[in-house]
Amino acid sequence: MRKIREVLRLKMFVGRSGRQISKSCGIARSTTADYLNRATRVGLSWPLPEDMDDAELERLLYPPLPVIAPENRSTPNWPEVYKELKRKSVTLVLLWQEYKEDKPDGYQYSRYCQMYRNWLGTQNVVMRQDHKAGEKLFVDYAGQRVGIIDRLTGETRSAEIFVAVLGASSYTYAEATWSQSLPDWISSHIRTFDFLQGCPLLLIPDNLKSGVTKAHRYEPDINSTYQEMAIHYAVAVVPARPRKPKDKAKAEAGVLLVERWILACLRNHQFFSLDELNAAIKPLLEKLNNRPFKKFNSCRKEMFETLDKPCLQPLPQYAYEFAEWIKARVAPNIHIRVFDHFY
């Protein structure tokens, strides 16, 4: 307060300019101007009243901010807004307009957007990827395998667990196969499309050899059979970048859930055939898709029915018939070898 008094004295009594006062008091010119503007607004003059102490002067120049009453407007249902934004062509402007039609006294667009961003920031603090309905299907294999016992020899053979997850709804499919080889890889995709009763626009696989012949950051080489299958179902294959697990975060999360809620539940069971294992997986998979989300009043099955399913492409009339491409070299005997046969 001492400097404020000195600023007022130099201006009102001595008649100095703002530049001179700033230099004399060692403060910025903007601060000097602010002091003088505040004094003018409250009608102060020099000399100040003798009974005005520093506390009174501060209260006069810097009055407390008025207490704003809490807003009584209707707060939008942010989880529903988040869910609707996954639909194709739906924007925040459209949702705000619908909100204003229902609540004419509701928030204006800028405040609406700010509140949505604030709500979104209270969710898990990670890089968020926006997945449009019916757009992406993430596919991968679980790291955990399940042992199947041969009834005749007693030997245990490990089965792979194939996992597919839709981007918008997180609707999950899982099944057991004997290997990650190309025939099993393709067959799992065909059964996944049948399970979904439709096809997405994009397939996002990892860079396993059955799907990607040569991994590359920008121009990966897709396996010829896998590419043929994608053409048959009118989907595009966009592999995740090598060593970039966040590109397929949905698949990673789906694998984790399958391991927790399906494979962990089967840990004490013995299986003697692949069909027996898949029969045990089926009800647990249905249970997983019907589990409610923690932060949304919904589940994967419900989200799939309302979001992804209406946007999926229809299945072709016939399922893809497996055909494997190989590179055959002509031997000196003018024959080529294909699966231990000479032609």
N, C-alpha and C positions, 0 to 999 in steps of 0.2 A: 504493500500500500504506500510505502514511502516514495517509490518512484512515480506512482500515479499522482500523488500530491505534487511532486516536483514538476511533472508534465503539465498539470493544470496551472501551477503558478507561472511557469515560463511562458505558457500560451496566453493566459488570461490577464496576468499582471505585467509581465515583462514584454509580451508581444513578440516572441520569437517564432520563427517559421518551424514547420514540421521537421525539416532537414536539420536545422540547428538544435532543436530539442532532442532529436534522436542521437546526434553526436554528443551532446552534453550529458545525456543520461545513459549512453551506452546501450541503447535498445534499437530494435529494428524500426524502420519508418512505418511499417504496417502495424506494429504494436502501438506506436504513438498515435496513429490515425484511429485505431480501435478505441484507445482510451478516450480520446477527444469526442469521438462519435457517441460513445456511451454516455459521457458527461452531458453532451448536448441534448440527447434524448430524454434524460431525466431532469434537465433544467438546472444543472449545477453552475454556480458562478464563484468567482474568487473575491474575497476570501471565503473559505468554507465555514459553515457554522462551528462555533467553538465546541459545542457539545457533540459533534459528529466524530466518533472514534473510528478506528480502522475497520472494525466489524460492521458498523453501520454503513460506512462508505462502500465496502465490498458487497453488502447485501443490496445496496442501491444500484450499483453498477452491474452486478452479476446476480440478478434475482434467480431463485431456484426455478427449474423447469417445471411447467405445469404437469400435474399427474394426469396421464391419459387414461380414460376409462377403458377397461377391456372391451375388445370388439365382440359384438353379439352376432356377427355374421355367421352364416353356416359354413363350416369348414368342409371342403371337398373330401371325398373318400379317396385318399392318395393311393392305397393299394389297388383300388379299382382303376384309377387313372393310369398307374404303372402297367396294369394288365391290358388296358385298352390300347396303350401306345404300341403294344406288340402287334396289333392288327395292321394289315397292309393299308398304307396311305392315311392312317390316322395320325393326326398331329395334335400338339398341345393347344393350338389356336382353335381347332374344331371342338375339342373337349371343353375348352373355356366357354365357347359360344353356347354349347349345350348346357353348361353349368349356369350361365347367365339367364338363359331362357327359363330354366327351372327355378333359379334364385335371382330375381331381378336386383335385389339389394346386395348381391354377393360381391366378392372382390373383383377389382379391375384386373386387366390382363397382366400388367407388370407385377403386381402383388401376387397374383395367382402363380405366375412362373417362379417368383422368388420363393414362395412357400413350398412349391413342389421341389425345387432344388434343395431347400433346407431339409425337407423330409427325406429326400433321396440320400442326403449326406449322413443321415442318422443310421442308414443301413450299413452293411459291412463295408469297410473302407478298402475297396479294391478297385482295380480298373474294370469298369463295367462295359460289357459288350451288348449292344442292342441286337436282339434276334427277332426278326420278323416272322409272323406266323407262316408255317408251312415252308420256310425257306431252307433251313439247314438241318442235316442229320449227321451227328457226330458218331463215328464208329471206332472201336478199339477192342483190344483183348485185355482181360483182367490179368494182373500179375500172379494172382493166386490160381492154382490148379486144383482139380478134384480127382482123387484116385478112384479107379473103377477096377474091381477084382474080377479076374478071369475064373469062372466057375470050375473049369477043367484043370488048370495048372495052379491056381491060387496066386498067380502073379498079379501085381497091381500096375495098371497103366494110367497115366495122367491124362485128363481131358482138359482142353482149353475152354475158357468162358468168353464168349463173344458178347459185347455190350454195344447197344445203339441208343442214342439219346437225341430227342428232338430239341432244337434250340429254344423255341418260345415257351413250350409247356413243360420241358424236362421229362416228358413221357418216355419211359424206358422199356427197352426190350433186352432180354438176355437169354442165351441158350448155351448148351455145351456141345462142343465138337471135338473130334479126335485130334485135330491139329490146326495149325494156322496156314496150312498149304492152300494153294489157289482154289482147288475144288471146294474145300470147306468154307473158304472165305466168300466165294461167290454164292454158295448155297445159303449161307447165313444171311447175306443181303436179300436174297429172294424171299426167304421166310420172314425177314423183317418187314419188307414191303407188304407181304400178305397180312402180317400182324397189324400193320398200320392201315391197311385197306387204302393205300395211296402212296404216292411218291413225292419226296421233297424236291426242291429245285437244285440243292447242292448237297454233295456228300463230302464230309470232312474227315478223311482217314488219317491215321498215322503213316509213317514212311516205311511200313513193313514191305518186304519184297513182293508179297502177293498183290499188293495194290500199287506200289510205286517201284518201277524198275530202277530208276536213278533219281535219288533225292536231289533237289536243287531249290535254292531260296525263291527263285522267281519262275523257272521253267522246268518243273520236274517231269520226268518221263513216266507216263502212266502205263501200267501193264496192259498189253493189247486186249486180253480177255476181259479185264476189268473195264477197259474203255468201251468195248463192245456191249457189255452189260449195261453200262451207263447210258449209252446211246439207245439201247432197247427200251429203257425205262424213262428216257427223256430227262435225265439228270446230268449235272456237271460235277466232275470230280475236282475238288480244290484241296490238295493235301496240306496239312499243317506244315509250317516251316520246320526244318531240322533244328532240334534242341530249343524249340519254342513251345513249351507245354501250355502256355496261356492261350495259344491259338486254338487249342482243343480243350479248354477248361471244362466245358460241359461233359465231355467224355471222361475226363479225369474224375470229376465229381460223381458221374454215373457209375464208374467202376468202383469207387469208394463205397457208394451206397449199396451196390450189388454185393460187394464183399461183406459189408456189415449186416445187411438185412436178409440176405439169401444164403450166401456161402457159410457165414458164421452159424446160421440156424441149422445147417446141414452137417456141421462138423462131427457130430457123433453118429451119423448115419453111414451105413455101408451100401454101396451100389455095385451091381453086377452087370449092368449094361448101360449104354448111353441113353437109351430110351427111358430107362428107369430114373436116371439122373434128371433128364429133362422133364419128366412127369412130376418130379419133386420140386423142380424150379418153378413150374408154371403157377401154382397157387401162391407161392411166396412173391412172385413177380407181380401178380394181381394185387396182393396186399401192399406191396411197396408203392404201386401207382395210386393206391387209394389212401395212402398215409397223408394227413393234412400237413400243409406247409406250416412252418413256425411263425412266419411273418405275414402270411396271407390266408384269408378265410376261404381256402380252396385246396385242391389236391391235383396231382399230375393228371389223373384221369379226367377230372372236370375241365381242367385247362386245355387238355387235348381235344375234348369234345367241342369246346367253344372257340378255341383259337386255331390250333393246327389242322384239325381234321377237315374243316370246310375249305381250307386253302391248299390242301394237298392235291397233286395231279392225279387223275384217275389211273388205275393200273392198266397196262396193255391187255389186249384180248388173250394173249398167251404168255406164259412165264418164259423167262430167258432159258434157252437150252445151252448148257455148258459146252464150250468149244475152246480148246487150249491152243495157243499159238506157240510154235517152237521154231528155232532156227536150225534147219537141217543142212548138213554139208555133204556134197557128193564125194563118195569114196573112190579110190582107184578102180574098183570093180563096177563103177557106174551105177551104184546103188546109194540110196539114202536110208539111214536108220531112224525109225520112229517107234518108240516104245518097244524096243527089242525085236522089231520086225523090219525086214529089208524090202525096199521098193525100188 
